[in-house]
Amino acid sequence: MYDDLRKIIIRRIVYQGQPGPEGGSGESRKTPLANKWMFYLTLIPAVVVVVVLGAFFFSIVLAIFVAVASVIGARLWWLRRKFRQAMSAAAGKNNELIEDAEIIEIKEDGKNDRKHR
């Protein structure tokens, strides 16, 4: 009953001058030279448009990348600057200057003996 709805019908239209499926002549289909030139004449402007649009969108993506990178760079610079100011302020409070220090750890029997020089 519903088997007719599931059928796939494929039709092939054979024009005059083209070999049919049972023709067996082995000739390849040749497109006229005018059709090839028309294809190339329409392909060249299409390629130019695609290249121009690609360059346009690439420049937009590049500009967004540069903006984001500069914001991140500015933020890192600002944090580094604040960190250096905090370190210099902390060093200003402690006027003690350590010129030379050396810590040597000697492990003996699982104990840590520290000698300070």
Secondary structure, DSSP 8 states (H G I E B T S, - for coil): --GGGG---------TTS--TTT---------HHHHHHHHHHHHHHHHHHHHHHHHHHHHHHHHHHHHHHHHHHHHHHHHHHHHHHHHHHHHH---------EEEEEETTEEEEEE-
